[in-house]
Amino acid sequence: MVTKEDLRALSDTIHAGIRTEVTALKADITAHGSRIQAVETTTQATAAQVEASILAISRQGNMLLALRCQTEDLDNRGRRSNIHIRRLPEPTEEEDVEATRKALFQEIQGADAPESMEFEQTEQIDHAQQTAHQEISYA
């Protein structure tokens, strides 16, 4: 038969086990609270760094855009003395690009056209978009 002493001993053993588990749970909760606080602090610092990085990237994008504009301006300055005539019909086999150029400028200048005009180069440029027409570039 079970005595009162046996029941008290069993109850004390159960209470001791529960106290041990509650103490362990308190320690775990405290540790998790510390970790959560560390994560929140790190998240705030990271958010500030991300914001600074976004601002820096935006500034760099603006600087790249300015550099691209300056580069285009320099490229255009190099081409200012060039003449590009687009959408001319393809010359026939008897015609060549040089003859087309001469005829075009004589027609534009009319009676004031000089007998000869010097060009560094005359070239026909083929573009994939232009199927039935050509572009002639004069430098």
Secondary structure, DSSP 8 states (H G I E B T S, - for coil): ---HHHHHHHHHHHHHHHHHHHHHHHHHHHHHHHHHHHHHHHHHHHHHHHHHHHHHHHHHHHHHHHHHHHHHHHHHHHHTT-EEEEEEE---SS--HHHHHHHHHHHHHGGG--S----S-EEEE--TT-SSEEEEEE-
